[in-house]
Amino acid sequence: MTGTVITVAPTGAESKKVDVPALPVTLAELTATAKECEALGASIVHVHIRDEDARPTLDQGRLRDTVAGLREGTGLIVQLSSGGSVHDPESDRLAVLDAGPEMASCTMGTVNFGDDVFLNRWEFIVDLHTRMQERGIVPEYEIFDLGQLTSLQRLLGKYGLPFGGHVHVDLVMGVPGGMPGTAAALVACERVIRDLPEGTTFSATGIGRSSLPVMLASLSAGGHLRVGMEDTLTYAKGRPVESNMQLVARAVGFAQLAQRPPLTPAQTRELLGVPAR
């Protein structure tokens, strides 16, 4: 792999705007952030949305407006989260696909998520996977623990490859209740990924203080990167993140040092099987 896919996850569903004033929660803020990050080298935007009170929502109208706004204002691949928040019902999470994203996340199992439980039943995973196949949406399979890669093998073996034919996973590391954000854990995952269909790619996300070790480990193992204020709010010890641009710029710098410069959105589309607009 000679280049690096950089995904920016600017908002998430956990942090509160009152606690993190720099968090982009309106469509205007999200679009401005996406444009800035695209200019630096991001090629995918992983999207959670908020309501008028800055609370997490899966409101269908807001989702459609967000997809349309990001497609109009940027060249980024628009990837909606089907995870929502840990409190969202399955029906609302499936309905995310109705907003017409180019990609969507598909989490491969249930995981303890801090004090909560992020529930992903097998039947729900199958429904999400097959609906994306039918609608021409490229999935990113989110992996919170090693065994979820085995679940992905089972899913693909029973229900076939995703739309576009390319398998791409994101290793979400460092969540309390999931796998640790360490180089050793990433290497263990990478070994299992080799048993997935030939050409499978992976990115890695380090939550909180695991952001840097995961980023460096992923680059060294041939993986890609996801960064953003969804995943970490501290740039360095005692130094809060000022913007998503700051995190993307650091990821771009590390990718260039690894002699794997950022891929453009067009190059990322080709790699992941996402159709051109």
N, C-alpha and C positions, 0 to 999 in steps of 0.2 A: 504494500500500500504506500503510494508516494504522496498522498495528501491526507488532510484531516477534515472530517465533517465536524463542524462546531454548531451545536444546538444551544440556543439560549432559552432558558425557562424563567421568564421575568417576574412572575407573580406568585403562583402556587395558590393553595387554599388554606394555609395554616397561619401565616403572619397577618397581624392587624395593621391597617393603615395608621391608626392612632399611635401605634408603637414604632412603625417604620414609615416615616413620612415620605421617603424616596420611593416606596413601592408603587409601581404603575398599576392603577386600578380602573381608570376610565379608559374608554376606547381611544381617546385622544392621547392619553399618556402611554398606552400600550403601543399605539402606532408610532409615536415619536421614538420610543425606546427601540422598537423593532428596526426602524430606519437607521438609527445610530449604530446598532449592533451589526446590521447588514453591511454598513459601510466599513466596519472594522474587519469583517471576515466571517460572521455567522451565516449559515445557509438554511437553518431550520429554526422556527419559533414554536416552542411547546407552550400551549395556551390554556390557562385557567382564566375564568372571568369573574367579575364581581358585580353586585347590584348597585343601586343608587346610594346605598348606605355602606358600600365597600365590603359587603359580606359575600362569601362564595355563593355562586348560583349556577344553575344549568338552564336558565331561562332560554327557551328556544329562539325567541326574537333577538335577544342579545347575542347569542351564539352566531346566528346568521349574520347579524350586522358586523360582528367582529371578524368573521371569516372574510366577508366582502371588503371590509375596510383594510385588512392586512393584505389581501390580494391586490387591491387597488393601489395601496400606498407603498408596497414593497415587492421585491422579487423573491422573498423568502418562501420556503415551503411551509405551509400552515398545517401544524399538527395539533389537533385538539386532544385534550386529556379526557379519556373516558372514565377516569378515576374519580373526577370531581372532588368532593370531600368525603371523609369516611362515613358521613351521615346520609349521603344521597342514595335513593333507592335504585335498584337495577334498571327499572323502566326508564328513568330519567337519564341514566348513564348510557343506555343503548340508544336513546333518542339523540344523543350528541351527534351520531352519524348523519342524522337528518339535516344538519347544518351544512353538509357538503364540504368537509375538510379534505385536504389532499392526503393527509396522514392522520392516524389516531393511535393512541396508546392502547395496549392490551396487556394488562397485568396477569401474570401466569400463576397466581395462587394467592391464598389468604395469608396475611402476615400481621403479627402484632405491630402496631404503629404508635409507639410511645405508650400512652395509657388507653389507646383506642384499638380497635380491630378493623383492618382494611379487608373487607370480605370480598372474595372473588371465587364463587362456586364454580365447579367444573362446567356445569350446564351453562352458566353465564359466559364463561370464557369461550365455549364452543359457539354460542349464539353470536357473540361479538366477532369472532374470527370469520364465521361463515357470512355474516352480514357484510363485512368489509370486502370479502371476496366478491360478493354479488354486486356491490356498489362501486367497485373500482377504487377503493381506499386502501392505501398501503399502511400496514400496521407497523408499529414499533413495539416489540414484545418487552415489557418491563419485568425485570428479574430482581426480586428482593432477597432471594436465598438460593443456594446451589440447587436444591431439589426442584426448583421451578424450571430449570433448564431441561430436566428429565420430563417434566410435564409438557414442555414445548415439543420435545421429540415425539411424545405420544400424540399431541394435537396434530402435528404435521403428518405423522404416519397415518392417522385415521381420517383426517379431513383435507389433506392436501396442502400444497404451498400457498402462501398468501397471494393476493393480487399483485401482478408484476413479476412474481416468481423468485424474488430475492428475500432472504430472511435477514432481518436486522434486529438485534436485541440491545437493550440498554440495561446495564448493570447498575442498580440503585443501591449504593453501599453506604453503610454508616447510620441507617435508620435504627433507632432503638427497637429491638425486636427482630431485625433482619440481620443479614451478614455484615461483618465488620468492614470498615473502609480501610483495608490494608492491601499491600502488594501481594501478600500470600493468598488472601481470599480471591483477588483478581486472577492470579495465576491458576488457582484451582478451577475457577469458572472458565477460563480460557481453554483449559484442557478438555472440559466437557463440551464446549462450543465446537471443538474440532469434530465431534460426532454428529453435529447438525449438518444439514445439506451443504455440499461444497460451495464455497463462496460466501458463506454466512459472515456478516460483519457485526461488530459490536461497538457500542460507545459505553462510557462509564460516567457515573455521577457520584461525586463524593459529598455526602451531607455534612454540613458544619465544618468542624476542624479536620475532617478527612478529605476535604476538597483537594488540597495540594498533593498528598501522597497518592490518591486515586488518579488524579490527572497525570502525574508523572508515570505511574505504573501502566496506565492505559496506553500512553504514547509509546512506551518502551515495548509493549506487547503487540503493537500494531493496531490498537484500538482507536476509537474516536472520542470526542469530548462533549459533555453537556455541562454547562455552567449557568448560573443565574441566581437571582434573589429568591427564587422558590427554594433553593437548596442551601444557600449559605448567606448569612447577613453580616459576617465579619470578614474583612479583607486580610487583616493580620491581628495579632493579639492586641486588644484594646482599641482597635481601629474599625469602626463600622463601615460597611459597604456604602459608597456614595451613589452608585448607579450600576445598572447592569452592564453598561459600557466598560466599566472598570474591570469587571470579571471577564468579559469577552476579550478585552485587550490583553489581559494576562494569559488567557488560554491561547490566543493567537501568538503571543511571544514565545510560549513554550513549544507550540507546534513548529514554529519557524526554527527554534533552536534544535529541535529533533529532525530538522530537514524534511519536515512533512507539512508544508504550508497549507493554510485553509483552502478547502475546495469551495468553488463558487456554487451558488444555488443550481446552476445548470449542470455542473459536474456531479453534484450530489444527487440530482434527479436521475442522471444516467446510472450512477452507482446503485441507488436503491430501487430503481424501477418505478419512480414517480413520473407520470406523464408530463410532458411539457404543456404549458398553458396554451 
